Amino acid sequence: MIDWIAFLIVSVASMFSAAVLVSLYSLGLRLLTTAGRIPLVEPHEFTGAITILPPKKAAKQLKRARKAAAANPLTPGLKRLALYAGYACFVLCAIAVLYGVYLIVPVLHG
């Protein structure tokens, strides 16, 4: 017989934890952007001539990101605080993922 209450608890917990992980990651990206770190991937070429971003488009995106970073009204102290808070969000996200792996893998329970 299926325990529907346990099924509901697992479903709600998984939806909640997924929402928390996505929120932490997006908040971390937002804080890094606010701090002046530009999350732009430089163009790289891989085997088979796959390019992530054409150089012309990458230069345009980099110019736009630098312009936005220059218009940032935050003081250097607030930018540093936003940078550390962004890194803290990524650390919390990694901790949550590792805890999820700990809960799933029974060998880790000892």
C-alpha positions as a Markdown table, in Angstrom:
| # | Residue | x | y | z |
|---|---|---|---|---|
| 1 | Met | 0.0 | 0.0 | 0.0 |
| 2 | Ile | 1.3 | 3.5 | -0.9 |
| 3 | Asp | 1.8 | 5.9 | 2.0 |
| 4 | Trp | 0.3 | 9.0 | 0.4 |
| 5 | Ile | 1.2 | 11.3 | 3.2 |
| 6 | Ala | 4.9 | 10.4 | 2.9 |
| 7 | Phe | 4.7 | 10.8 | -0.8 |
| 8 | Leu | 3.2 | 14.3 | -0.4 |
| 9 | Ile | 5.9 | 15.2 | 2.2 |
| 10 | Val | 8.7 | 14.2 | -0.2 |
| 11 | Ser | 7.1 | 16.0 | -3.1 |
| 12 | Val | 6.7 | 19.3 | -1.1 |
| 13 | Ala | 10.2 | 19.0 | 0.2 |
| 14 | Ser | 11.7 | 18.4 | -3.2 |
| 15 | Met | 9.8 | 21.4 | -4.7 |
| 16 | Phe | 10.9 | 23.6 | -1.8 |
| 17 | Ser | 14.5 | 22.6 | -2.0 |
| 18 | Ala | 14.6 | 23.1 | -5.7 |
| 19 | Ala | 13.1 | 26.6 | -5.3 |
| 20 | Val | 15.7 | 27.4 | -2.6 |
| 21 | Leu | 18.6 | 26.2 | -4.8 |
| 22 | Val | 17.4 | 28.2 | -7.8 |
| 23 | Ser | 16.8 | 31.3 | -5.7 |
| 24 | Leu | 20.3 | 31.1 | -4.0 |
| 25 | Tyr | 22.0 | 30.6 | -7.3 |
| 26 | Ser | 20.2 | 33.5 | -9.0 |
| 27 | Leu | 20.7 | 35.8 | -6.0 |
| 28 | Gly | 24.4 | 34.9 | -6.1 |
| 29 | Leu | 24.6 | 35.9 | -9.8 |
| 30 | Arg | 22.7 | 39.1 | -9.1 |
| 31 | Leu | 25.0 | 40.0 | -6.3 |
| 32 | Leu | 28.1 | 39.3 | -8.3 |
| 33 | Thr | 26.8 | 41.5 | -11.1 |
| 34 | Thr | 26.0 | 44.2 | -8.6 |
| 35 | Ala | 29.5 | 43.9 | -7.2 |
| 36 | Gly | 31.0 | 44.6 | -10.7 |
| 37 | Arg | 31.9 | 41.0 | -11.6 |
| 38 | Ile | 30.9 | 40.4 | -15.2 |
| 39 | Pro | 29.6 | 36.8 | -15.6 |
| 40 | Leu | 30.6 | 36.8 | -19.3 |
| 41 | Val | 32.1 | 33.7 | -20.9 |
| 42 | Glu | 35.0 | 34.6 | -23.3 |
| 43 | Pro | 34.7 | 32.9 | -26.6 |
| 44 | His | 36.4 | 29.5 | -26.8 |
| 45 | Glu | 36.8 | 27.2 | -29.7 |
| 46 | Phe | 36.3 | 23.5 | -29.2 |
| 47 | Thr | 37.0 | 20.5 | -31.3 |
| 48 | Gly | 34.6 | 20.5 | -34.2 |
| 49 | Ala | 34.7 | 24.3 | -34.5 |
| 50 | Ile | 31.9 | 24.9 | -31.9 |
| 51 | Thr | 32.0 | 28.5 | -30.7 |
| 52 | Ile | 30.2 | 29.6 | -27.5 |
| 53 | Leu | 30.0 | 33.3 | -28.6 |
| 54 | Pro | 31.3 | 34.9 | -31.7 |
| 55 | Pro | 34.1 | 37.4 | -31.0 |
| 56 | Lys | 32.2 | 40.4 | -32.3 |
| 57 | Lys | 29.2 | 39.6 | -30.2 |
| 58 | Ala | 31.4 | 38.9 | -27.2 |
| 59 | Ala | 33.1 | 42.4 | -27.6 |
| 60 | Lys | 29.6 | 44.0 | -27.8 |
| 61 | Gln | 28.4 | 42.2 | -24.6 |
| 62 | Leu | 31.6 | 43.0 | -22.8 |
| 63 | Lys | 31.3 | 46.7 | -23.7 |
| 64 | Arg | 27.7 | 46.8 | -22.5 |
| 65 | Ala | 28.6 | 45.0 | -19.2 |
| 66 | Arg | 31.5 | 47.4 | -18.5 |
| 67 | Lys | 29.2 | 50.4 | -19.2 |
| 68 | Ala | 26.6 | 49.0 | -16.7 |
| 69 | Ala | 29.4 | 48.4 | -14.1 |
| 70 | Ala | 30.6 | 51.9 | -14.5 |
| 71 | Ala | 27.1 | 53.3 | -13.8 |
| 72 | Asn | 26.9 | 51.3 | -10.6 |
| 73 | Pro | 26.1 | 53.8 | -7.7 |
| 74 | Leu | 27.5 | 51.6 | -5.0 |
| 75 | Thr | 30.5 | 52.5 | -2.9 |
| 76 | Pro | 33.5 | 50.2 | -3.0 |
| 77 | Gly | 32.6 | 48.9 | 0.5 |
| 78 | Leu | 29.1 | 48.0 | -0.6 |
| 79 | Lys | 30.5 | 46.4 | -3.8 |
| 80 | Arg | 32.8 | 44.3 | -1.6 |
| 81 | Leu | 29.9 | 43.3 | 0.6 |
| 82 | Ala | 27.8 | 42.3 | -2.4 |
| 83 | Leu | 30.7 | 40.3 | -3.7 |
| 84 | Tyr | 31.1 | 38.4 | -0.5 |
| 85 | Ala | 27.3 | 37.9 | -0.2 |
| 86 | Gly | 27.3 | 36.5 | -3.7 |
| 87 | Tyr | 30.0 | 34.0 | -2.9 |
| 88 | Ala | 28.1 | 33.1 | 0.3 |
| 89 | Cys | 25.1 | 32.3 | -1.8 |
| 90 | Phe | 27.1 | 29.9 | -4.0 |
| 91 | Val | 28.6 | 28.3 | -0.9 |
| 92 | Leu | 25.1 | 27.8 | 0.6 |
| 93 | Cys | 23.9 | 26.3 | -2.7 |
| 94 | Ala | 26.8 | 23.9 | -2.7 |
| 95 | Ile | 26.2 | 22.9 | 0.9 |
| 96 | Ala | 22.5 | 22.3 | 0.1 |
| 97 | Val | 23.5 | 20.1 | -2.8 |
| 98 | Leu | 26.0 | 18.1 | -0.8 |
| 99 | Tyr | 23.4 | 17.6 | 2.0 |
| 100 | Gly | 20.9 | 16.3 | -0.6 |
| 101 | Val | 23.5 | 13.8 | -1.8 |
| 102 | Tyr | 24.1 | 12.8 | 1.8 |
| 103 | Leu | 20.4 | 12.2 | 2.3 |
| 104 | Ile | 20.1 | 10.1 | -0.9 |
| 105 | Val | 23.2 | 7.9 | -0.5 |
| 106 | Pro | 22.6 | 5.5 | 2.3 |
| 107 | Val | 26.3 | 4.5 | 2.6 |
| 108 | Leu | 27.1 | 8.0 | 3.9 |
| 109 | His | 24.8 | 7.6 | 6.9 |
| 110 | Gly | 27.3 | 5.2 | 8.6 |
